[in-house]
């Protein structure tokens, strides 16, 4: 059996065996399979799909293609959460300290953003001195000692996925649901989390455009996790408008800190909802009790203190948690105003693109991110406004007409506009 044989079988819409998938993934990780062969395999998968069993076998093989993170020799339940990404989605910065303060150990591997502002790692690195480059051993030790760690994958972790994703990115095969699911879940299964929650976004600023598409992806990822023996659940959530009131690294970190200090908005609502879902599975309590405990963690200040502890453990300046003005915003201000009376709609995608134009996100891997630039929303979808009211403030280091035009295009004012539901569907795994 050769790499060619595996591609040919998938091209002919045959279900691949564990042996065939394992051989192909090993060839990808070792470099034996060429980029052209990886591209052919990905296109065949995009066009012909995979069975749930094939998806699990592919995920499992990719998870085992490199060094897996060792489980700490400690009691307790370890949890992880993954979001498929969007604009102003800083829920990790809220729910991780909330859960860790409740005794749920959070082992969180995150990514850097491409296209829509910065990723979770970029936002964490807003704290001066903080490192997300943790060895598997340091990662496990910090989770055990502090209760939480947020880090990036090392080069030794899931190398097959790294190669496959790089090829998918340039061959129009990113949007294959089996390949998305296996990519996401291979990184989750390479770690030691017992409970995994998936936040699958849909809408204008998300990869999946409709709730139905997002639910299909969510159900597949839940089934993969369950086949690997993990406790799973998934939420399909709205990303038609930005989740929070801030777009951009420092601005979003400031807002997450404000939520931990009691601010109420859609970011706070979703962060607490997701934290509750993890807490009830990890602690074996009711949803009502989980909500009470999560709210108490914020009200008592214990979650905020835990964020300080996490930042300090990863070498960051924890003083920023109590004094967010240490996270500066760019001095330039461009104001977006309502052109008419009516109700606002704020679209997520152009605001994310505007932040990238300002330097707050990446066009290519390796691009530097300006943490100080961003957009502060003063009105949200569904709000009533009058002509001339301020809708948003664009904070820039260097003026960008392209960014200003994108920010203007993100807002429309009409006779009526109701915001979408925050959570469309909650998918429960088997207990």
C-alpha positions in Angstrom: 0.0 0.0 0.0 1.3 3.4 -1.0 0.2 7.0 -0.5 -1.0 6.9 -4.2 -3.2 4.0 -3.3 -4.9 5.8 -0.4 -5.6 8.9 -2.6 -7.0 6.7 -5.4 -9.3 4.9 -3.0 -10.6 8.1 -1.6 -11.0 9.6 -5.1 -13.2 6.6 -5.9 -15.3 7.4 -2.8 -14.2 4.3 -0.8 -14.2 4.3 2.9 -10.6 4.1 4.2 -9.4 1.6 6.8 -7.5 2.4 10.0 -4.4 1.0 8.3 -4.8 3.1 5.2 -5.4 6.3 7.2 -2.6 5.6 9.6 -0.1 5.0 6.8 -1.1 8.2 5.0 -0.9 10.4 8.2 2.5 8.9 9.0 3.7 9.8 5.5 2.4 13.3 5.9 4.2 13.8 9.3 7.5 12.2 8.0 7.6 14.2 4.8 7.2 11.1 2.6 3.9 12.4 1.2 4.4 15.5 -1.0 2.4 18.6 -0.8 0.8 17.6 -4.1 -0.3 14.3 -2.7 -1.7 16.0 0.4 -3.6 18.4 -1.8 -5.1 15.5 -3.8 -6.2 13.7 -0.7 -7.8 16.8 0.8 -9.6 17.6 -2.5 -10.9 14.0 -2.7 -12.1 14.3 0.9 -13.8 17.6 0.2 -15.7 16.2 -2.8 -16.5 12.7 -1.4 -16.7 13.3 2.3 -15.9 10.8 5.1 -17.9 8.5 7.3 -17.9 9.3 11.1 -15.5 6.3 11.6 -13.1 7.6 9.0 -13.2 11.1 10.7 -12.3 9.5 14.0 -9.5 7.4 12.6 -8.0 10.4 10.8 -8.3 12.6 14.0 -6.8 9.9 16.2 -3.9 9.3 13.7 -3.1 13.0 13.5 -3.3 13.4 17.3 -0.7 10.6 17.6 1.5 11.9 14.8 3.6 13.9 17.3 4.4 14.3 21.0 1.2 14.2 23.1 0.9 16.3 26.2 1.4 14.1 29.3 -1.5 14.0 31.8 -0.4 15.4 35.2 -0.2 13.0 38.1 -2.8 14.8 40.0 -6.4 14.3 41.0 -9.2 16.4 39.5 -11.0 17.0 36.2 -9.3 18.7 33.3 -11.3 20.8 30.9 -10.8 22.5 27.5 -12.8 24.8 25.3 -12.5 25.5 21.6 -14.1 28.3 19.6 -14.2 28.2 15.8 -13.4 31.9 15.9 -14.9 35.2 15.1 -14.8 38.9 15.9 -14.5 40.2 19.4 -14.6 36.6 20.8 -12.5 36.8 24.0 -14.6 34.2 26.0 -11.4 32.3 26.9 -10.1 35.2 28.9 -13.2 35.1 31.0 -14.2 31.5 31.4 -10.8 30.0 32.1 -10.2 32.1 35.3 -13.8 31.5 36.3 -13.5 27.7 36.0 -10.0 27.6 37.5 -11.3 29.5 40.6 -14.0 26.8 41.0 -11.4 24.0 41.0 -11.9 22.9 37.3 -8.4 22.6 35.8 -8.3 24.3 32.4 -5.8 22.8 29.9 -6.2 25.2 27.0 -4.3 25.1 23.7 -5.2 28.1 21.5 -4.1 29.7 18.2 -3.1 32.9 16.6 -5.5 34.8 14.4 -5.4 35.0 10.6 -7.9 37.2 8.9 -10.2 38.3 11.7 -8.1 40.3 14.3 -5.8 38.5 16.7 -6.2 35.1 18.2 -6.4 34.1 21.9 -2.6 33.9 22.1 -2.2 37.4 20.7 -4.6 38.7 23.2 -2.9 37.1 26.1 0.4 38.5 24.9 -1.1 41.9 25.4 0.2 41.4 28.9 3.8 42.6 28.7 6.3 39.7 29.2 3.7 36.9 29.0 4.8 33.8 27.0 2.5 31.3 25.4 5.4 29.1 24.4 5.2 26.5 27.1 6.8 23.1 26.9 4.4 20.1 27.4 6.0 19.6 30.8 5.7 23.2 31.9 2.1 23.4 30.6 1.1 20.3 32.6 2.9 21.6 35.7 1.2 25.0 35.5 -2.3 23.4 35.0 -1.7 21.3 38.1 -0.3 24.2 40.3 -2.3 27.2 39.1 -5.4 25.4 37.8 -5.0 26.7 34.3 -2.6 27.4 31.4 -3.2 28.8 27.9 -0.5 28.0 25.4 0.2 27.4 21.7 0.9 24.0 20.2 4.6 23.2 20.0 6.3 22.1 16.8 6.3 18.5 18.2 2.5 18.4 18.6 0.2 17.2 15.8 2.8 17.8 13.0 0.5 16.0 10.5 -2.2 18.6 11.0 0.2 21.5 10.6 1.3 20.2 7.2 -2.3 19.4 6.1 -3.6 22.7 7.1 -0.9 24.6 5.3 -1.8 22.8 2.1 -5.5 23.2 2.6 -5.1 26.9 3.1 -3.7 27.4 -0.5 -5.8 24.7 -2.3 -9.4 25.8 -1.5 -10.0 22.8 0.7 -10.3 24.5 4.1 -14.1 24.3 4.0 -14.3 20.5 4.2 -16.2 19.6 7.3 -14.4 16.3 7.9 -11.0 18.1 7.6 -12.1 20.9 9.8 -13.4 18.5 12.5 -10.3 16.3 12.4 -8.0 19.4 12.5 -9.7 20.9 15.6 -10.2 17.6 17.4 -6.7 16.3 16.8 -5.3 19.1 18.8 -7.8 18.5 21.6 -7.1 14.8 21.7 -3.3 15.4 21.8 -3.9 17.0 25.2 -5.4 15.5 28.4 -8.7 17.2 28.9 -11.5 15.1 30.2 -14.3 17.5 29.4 -14.2 19.4 26.1 -16.7 22.1 25.1 -16.9 23.3 21.5 -18.2 26.8 20.6 -19.1 26.6 16.9 -19.8 30.0 15.4 -22.2 30.9 12.6 -23.0 34.0 10.7 -21.4 36.9 8.9 -18.2 36.8 10.8 -17.8 33.1 11.1 -16.5 30.3 8.8 -19.9 28.5 8.9 -22.5 30.8 7.6 -25.7 29.1 8.8 -26.8 27.4 12.0 -27.4 24.2 10.1 -23.9 24.1 8.8 -22.5 24.9 12.2 -24.6 22.2 13.8 -23.4 19.6 11.3 -19.8 20.4 12.2 -20.5 20.5 15.9 -22.2 17.1 15.9 -19.3 15.5 14.0 -16.7 16.9 16.5 -18.7 15.8 19.5 -18.9 12.2 18.0 -15.1 12.2 17.4 -14.5 13.3 21.0 -16.9 10.7 22.4 -15.2 7.9 20.4 -12.0 8.9 22.1 -13.6 8.6 25.5 -13.9 12.4 26.3 -17.0 14.1 27.8 -18.3 16.4 25.1 -20.7 19.1 24.5 -21.1 21.9 21.8 -22.9 25.1 21.5 -23.8 26.7 18.1 -23.6 30.5 18.7 -24.1 33.7 16.8 -21.3 35.5 15.1 -23.3 37.8 12.8 -22.3 40.8 14.9 -19.2 41.1 17.1 -19.6 39.3 20.3 -18.3 42.0 22.6 -18.0 45.8 22.4 -14.3 45.9 21.5 -12.3 44.6 18.5 -8.5 44.4 18.8 -6.1 42.8 21.2 -5.6 45.4 24.0 -9.2 46.6 23.7 -10.6 43.0 24.0 -8.4 42.2 27.0 -9.6 45.4 28.7 -13.2 44.3 28.0 -12.6 40.8 29.3 -11.2 42.3 32.5 -14.2 44.5 32.8 -16.5 41.4 32.5 -14.5 39.8 35.3 -15.2 42.9 37.3 -19.0 42.7 36.6 -19.7 44.3 33.2 -22.8 42.9 31.5 -23.1 42.4 27.8 -23.3 39.6 25.2 -19.6 38.6 25.8 -20.4 38.2 29.5 -23.5 36.3 28.8 -21.9 33.8 26.5 -18.8 33.4 28.6 -20.8 32.5 31.7 -23.1 30.2 29.7 -20.1 28.3 28.3 -18.4 28.2 31.8 -21.6 26.8 33.2 -21.8 24.0 30.7 -18.2 22.9 31.5 -18.7 23.3 35.2 -21.8 21.1 35.4 -20.0 18.3 33.5 -16.7 18.6 35.3 -18.2 18.9 38.8 -21.3 16.8 38.4 -23.7 19.5 39.4 -26.9 20.9 38.0 -26.9 23.8 35.5 -28.6 26.0 38.1 -25.9 25.3 40.6 -23.2 25.8 38.0 -24.6 29.3 37.2 -24.7 30.2 40.9 -21.0 29.2 41.3 -19.8 31.0 38.2 -21.6 34.2 39.1 -20.2 34.0 42.6 -16.7 33.6 41.2 -17.1 36.9 39.4 -19.0 38.7 42.2 -16.4 37.7 44.9 -13.4 38.7 42.8 -11.9 35.2 42.8 -12.0 34.9 39.0 -10.2 38.2 38.6 -7.5 37.1 41.1 -7.2 33.8 39.2 -6.5 35.7 36.0 -3.7 37.6 37.8 -2.3 34.3 38.9 -2.4 32.8 35.4 -0.8 35.9 33.8 2.0 36.0 36.4 2.7 32.2 36.0 3.3 32.8 32.3 5.7 35.7 33.0 3.2 38.5 32.3 2.7 41.8 34.1 -0.2 41.0 36.3 -0.6 44.6 37.4 -2.6 45.1 34.1 -5.4 43.0 35.5 -6.2 45.6 38.2 -5.2 48.6 36.1 -6.2 48.0 32.4 -4.9 51.5 31.5 -1.5 49.7 31.4 -2.8 48.1 28.2 -2.7 51.3 26.0 -5.0 52.1 23.0 -3.7 53.9 19.9 -4.1 57.6 20.2 -5.7 58.3 16.7 -9.5 58.3 16.7 -11.9 58.0 13.7 -15.6 58.3 14.6 -18.3 56.3 12.8 -21.7 58.1 13.0 -25.3 57.1 12.1 -26.4 58.5 8.8 -30.1 58.4 9.7 -32.6 57.7 12.5 -33.5 54.0 13.0 -32.2 50.8 14.3 -28.6 49.7 14.0 -27.1 46.5 12.4 -23.4 46.0 13.0 -21.8 43.3 10.8 -18.9 41.4 12.3 -16.8 40.6 9.1 -16.0 44.2 7.9 -15.1 45.2 11.5 -12.7 42.3 11.7 -11.3 43.2 8.4 -11.0 46.9 9.4 -8.9 45.8 12.4 -6.6 43.8 10.2 -6.1 46.8 7.9 -5.1 48.8 11.0 -2.4 46.2 11.9 -4.4 44.5 14.6 -4.5 41.1 12.8 -2.5 39.1 10.3 -2.7 38.7 6.5 0.1 36.1 6.6 1.6 33.9 9.2 4.4 35.7 10.9 3.0 39.2 10.5 3.4 41.4 13.5 0.3 42.5 15.4 -0.3 46.0 16.7 -2.0 45.3 20.1 -3.0 49.0 20.5 -5.3 49.4 17.5 -8.9 48.4 17.5 -12.6 49.4 17.3 -14.8 50.4 20.2 -18.5 49.8 19.5 -20.8 52.5 21.1 -24.0 51.0 19.6 -25.0 47.3 19.0 -27.3 45.6 16.7 -30.9 46.4 17.6 -30.1 49.7 19.3 -32.2 52.8 18.4 -30.2 55.7 17.1 -30.6 59.2 15.7 -28.7 60.7 12.8 -25.3 61.8 14.0 -25.1 59.4 17.0 -21.7 57.8 17.4 -21.7 54.1 16.4 -18.0 53.3 16.9 -14.6 54.7 17.5 -11.7 53.4 15.4 -8.4 53.6 17.3 -5.4 53.8 15.0 -1.7 54.4 15.1 -1.5 55.3 11.4 -4.6 56.5 9.5 -6.0 54.0 7.0 -8.8 55.0 4.6 -9.4 51.4 3.8 -9.9 50.6 7.4 -12.2 53.6 7.9 -14.3 52.6 4.9 -14.7 49.0 6.2 -15.8 50.3 9.6 -18.3 52.6 7.9 -19.6 49.7 5.8 -20.2 47.5 8.8 -23.1 49.6 10.1 -26.5 50.0 8.6 -29.6 51.8 10.0 -33.1 50.6 9.1 -36.7 50.6 10.3 -36.2 47.5 12.5 -33.3 45.1 13.4 -33.5 42.4 16.0 -30.3 40.8 17.1 -30.0 37.0 16.5 -30.2 34.6 19.3 -26.9 34.3 21.2 -27.1 30.5 21.4 -28.9 28.6 18.6 -28.4 25.0 19.7 -26.8 23.1 22.6 -25.5 19.6 21.6 -25.1 17.2 24.5 -22.7 14.2 24.3 -23.5 11.0 26.0 -22.6 10.8 29.7 
